[in-house]
Amino acid sequence: MNELIKIADKIHDVLSCILIKYNKGMPLTELEEDILSELYMCSEEKNLSSIDELPIEENKYIKQLIMTKQTAKAGKPEEKVKKLNLHAEVKNVSGESFTTGDEAYFEVKKFIENKATLDFIYTFCTKKASERKLTIKDVLKGAILGDDKDKTANEKYDLYKLVIKIEREEGEFTTSEKDLIKKAVGKVWNIEVTGFVWNFIDSL
């Protein structure tokens, strides 16, 4: 009788381990798969009928394992990444839209620092002034990319990742990102653009 108890205990131990591994999505060994195959074939051939006839209470633990595995297989619906809408036109206090030419001043500053000629700067400004309307995205990218003074390598990389986020318009801005953006906009842009964009950022 003791030998039978040992056999039953080993079967219980082995099958429990297989169930736990299966539930966790862990790969089964070849031997464990063979054991399951043998049990399945025995069941199909009605060689386990004596076990089926045993009166037992519902095994809630195993039922829970099965339900958990089925839920995992079904999978959760994919969560949609929240999109940022940064295409709003930036307007001055009179309600008129700025153009992308208005972002040129910090680029002109760099041209001057690099000793560009007046003719080159004039041509650049003329072209910029005729471009499309200035959007929130333009302002944010221009501010982050233009605020590179006294930044460490790590800070520059963090700013780069933020610009990518702005470009893709995916996710939400964290509180620290909002603060960083507002400071950069205030450094690079004029009062009207800064005020408009700060209000926009605070509304997100």
N, C-alpha and C positions, 0 to 999 in steps of 0.2 A: 504493500500500500504506500509505503514511504517513497518507493521508486516512482509510482504513478503521480504522487504529489510533486516530486521533483520535476517530472516531465511537464506536468500541467503548469507549474510555476515558470519553467523555462519558456514554454510556448507563450504564456502571458507576457513575460518580460520582452521576448523578441518582438511580438506583435505590437506591443505598446511602443517600443522604440521605433518601429517602422511607421506607425501612425503619427507619432510626434514629428519624425523627419519629414513625412509626406505633408503634414500640415504646415510645416515651416518652409516648404518648398525646397528642401535639401535633396540632392540626388541620392537615390538608393544604390546600395552595392549590388553587384550581380547576384550574390547569394540571397539578399533580401528580396530581389525581384523574383528569383526562382521560388522562394517560399510562397509569395503571393500567387504566383502562377499555379503552383501545386494546389493551393487552397481553392483557387478559382475552378480548376479542372475537377477537383473532388466534388465541389458544389454542383457543377454542371452535370456530373455523372451520378448525382444523387448519393454519393458516398458519405455525405455529411448529414443525412436525413435524421440520424439519431440525435445529433446536436440540435438540429432545427426543431425537433419535437420537445426539447427541454423547456419547461416553463420558466421564463426569466423575466425580470422587470426591464423596462426600457433603459438602456444605457445612455444616460443623458450626456455623459462626457464624450462618448464616441459620436453621438448625434451633433454635439456642438462642434467637434472637430470637422465632421463632414460638411456642416453648414458653413463653417468658416472658410474651408477650402473652396467650396462652390462660390461663395461670395468673392473670394480673391480671384478666382478664375474669371468670373463675370466682369470684374474690374469696376472701378469707380469711374463715373463720367469725367472726362477731362475738364479740368477747370480752365476757363478761358482767361488768358492774361489780360488784365485791365489795360485799356488803351488810353493814353494821354492825348487830348486834343490840343495841339499846340499851333493850330493853323489860324487862330484868331488874329485879325489885323491889329497892329498897335496904333493907337490914335493919340493925337495931342489933346490939350485941354479944350480945344475948339471942336473936337470930334472928327478931325480930318486925319486920314491915314498917312503914316510915314511911308516912305519907300525904302528899299534896301540901300539906296544911296546914302541914307542917313546913318548907316553903320560904318561908313567909309572912314570916318575921322580917325579911328584908332589904327586903321591900316595906313592912312596918310602919315600918322605920327611915326610909324615904323619906316615908311619911305624916307621921311626927313632924317630920321636917325641913321639911315643907310646912305644918306647923301644923294637921293634921287633928284633928277632935274625937275625944274618947274613945269616944263612941257609934259613930262611923263606924269606928274601928279595931276596936272590939269586934265589930260586925256582920261586918266583913271576916274577922276571925280565926275566928268561929263558923262561917261559911260554908266557909272553907278547911279547917277541921278535919274536916269531914264529906265531903271530896272523895276521889277515888280514891287508890289506892296510889301512892307515889312511885317513879318509875322512874329508871334511869341517865340517860335522855334528859332528864327533868325537871331533874335535878341539874346536868347539863352545860350546858343552856341557861340555867338560872337563874344559874349561876356566871359564865358568859361575859357574859351581859347585865348582871349585877350588878357586875362588876369593870370599871367605866368611869372610875375616878378616875385622874387624871394620865396619861391616854392622849392621844397625838397623833391627828390626823385619820386618818393612814395606819394607825395601830395599830387604831383603831376600825373602819376598813373591813376590815382583816384579820380582826378578831374577828367582824364581821358575816358574812364569807364562811365562817368556821368554824362559826358558828351555823347557816347554811344547810346545810352539810355534815352537821351533827348532825341537823337536822330531816329531811333526806332519807335519812339513814342510808346514804349511798353512799360507796364508796371506803375507804381506810384512813387512819388517823391517822399523820402523820409523827412522827418523834422530837420535833421542835420543837413540834408541835401538842400532843403528849402532855404535854410539860413545861408548856406554856402552860395547858392544861386543869387540870392538877394544882395549879398555883399559884393559879388562879382559884378552884377548888373549896376549897382550903385557906383562902383569904381569906373566902369567903362562907358556907361551911357549917360545921357543928359537927364535933367530933372523930369521932363514930361514922360520920357520913355521909362525911366526908373519907377515913377509913381504908378504908371499904368500896369507895368509888369509886376510890381510888388503886390498890387491889389489882386491881380490874376493869380499869383502864386498863393496868396493868403486864402483865396476862394477854393483851392483844390482840397 
